[in-house]
């Protein structure tokens, strides 16, 4: 590795991000620009921006490491991540756009006519967002530590400061341009090294025993039915509960555009996952010694220099470092935009000035958490990113889905479902982290989605059906607005 080249790559990404963000700032003038880019983002660019913010540190660094560690089992993650957008496409993309809301709490309050439901939703959104930003900051620290021997806290601080400045300055309009650019940078940053490594290894003599690189216990025969089912449920429904994913559909001009955007997102993220997974497979051949927790998250950064000693490997590593920083910046920016919209609307009155203050606050909290905690791995259900998906799927996804499709949902039912689902998920993961599970309960505590999501759904339905106040009087009119296609 060449520390100077790697740091130069980081600086170039930062400069490009600032310049693109400055262009977006020139056209960010109204409150609607800051919250939802005035609902004018077209499908191709919106899909690029969504893909840019969705492909986080857990994907860019962690997914290849996960395939290196777990073999075939690691492929469930990209499958679940990408397929989650099929559920978004089928069930919520167009209705959420037609709702006319700025944020998820906006939608919940309009649907249920309940300030309490809005406040509980806002708390859930903040928890999900902050927990998701933390691994992005950890990833930035890991990257600079590996390639330039820089203290881990430096990377997190650099990303946090830059994201806070960009979001506060230009809001959703500015960040949309930045994220669209960063998706294509991330794809290029992994695709070029993968193609180069494939050609380098093709036909080369190797002493790697296939049974060692691809052991049987890491293949289909080693899959646990409950763990796999719970994992897929968390990934599929977790996407539907991520605030920075859902808020992007409010930026589409109409419901049809939101659906087209989602189709493009499925294609774009699938292409990236294919490349990232390929890097993991190549790592199992060329770097099996890194197949242990901690080191696996660095394999993307280390592999090019192993295959190409000298300048070529250094240039490929610098390209990957640039892509990695783009991942940290894009996801963090998308999350801060979503959270700033919520805090601004709920606490400060929803002005441009309050949005900017909220952006600074929403960046400071996860930065403090990142500085006082250690990375827990960037991918996998037991990681910080995986925990966010489980929590979102248990707490927010059932309420969003029922809010769009079930007319008898009430405010009390929604609040009960969010509290019970989120509380059960958090308690389960905390107990497992503290004691490692207890006997037969261990797998259910480690991967709770298979029971916490149904629990939240059942509680929501039962409380709603027994709620004497019933749904709001204007429910049918509001649901018609969600489901009737726009004219023209």
Buried (B, 14 or more C-beta within 10 A) or exposed (E): BBBEBBBBBBEEBBEBBBEBBBBBBEBBEEBBBBBBBBBBBEBEBBBBBBBBBBBBBBBBBBBBBBBBBBBBBBBBBBBBBBBBBBBBBEBBBBBBBBBBBBBBBBBBBBBBBBEEBBBBBBBBBBBBBBBBBBBBBBBBBBBBBBBBEBEBBBBBBBBBEBBBBBBBBBBBBBBBBBBBBBBBBBBBBBBBBBEBBEEBBEEEEEEEEEEEBBEEEBEEEEEEEEBBBBBBBBBBBBBBBBBBBBBBBBBBBBBBBBBBBBBBBBEBBBBBBBBBBBBBBBBBBBBBEBBEEEBBBBBBBBBBBBBBEEEBBBBBBBBBBBBBBBBBBBBBBBBBBBBBBBBBBBEBEBEBEBBBBBBBBBBEBBBEBBBEEEBBBBBBBBBBBBBBBBBBBBBBBBBBBBBBBBEEBBBBBBBBBBBBBBBBBBEBBEBBBEEEBEEEEBBBBBBBBBBBBBBBBBBBBEBBEEBEEEBBEEBEEBBEBBEEEEEE
